[in-house]
Amino acid sequence: MRKVNTKDIDEILWESPKGKYCGGGKHISIALGRDSLSTDIRKRHPFDVEICRIPPGKANCPYHSHSAQWEFYHVLSGTGSARHQGGTTRIEAGDAFLFEPGEPHQIINDSAEDLLYLVVADNPIGESAYYPDTGKWLVRSPSIKYIRSQGLDYYEGEE
């Protein structure tokens, strides 16, 4: 058995160049030994688990969909919005929801307190993503590239 306590996992912070997207994450799967680049299922793990925190007035990342990845969310504390292909849905502590492959999504903290949630993703090998707001693709073959017709930066056109 592999075991960690989340209080012992450092929070990794991120922020886009202009600050529109930011947050923090405790990468539980990595703390349990996950190697995301391995093709060995015992090293890669069949799913990835992270506790994410989004500060007030921010979004976790640009609006996007995955080609093959499933993502399960469980809101631990705070309130916000989940943007999806059908519009925007309010989310609060206790809410659990799922985004399937091809379903665009984005988590937004439009409240005055931190939004904390758990996300579980299957992270399949060969996964790609599409960014509907900017017409951009993420392609993993073998390294990550953001493209329209040529390579782009992740936040290109997002802020």
Helices and strands as residue ranges (DSSP letters): G 6-8, E 12-15, E 22-27, H 28-31, H 41-44, E 48-54, E 65-66, E 71-77, E 79-84, E 87-92, E 96-99, E 105-108, E 115-121, E 129-131, E 136-140, E 144-147, E 151-152
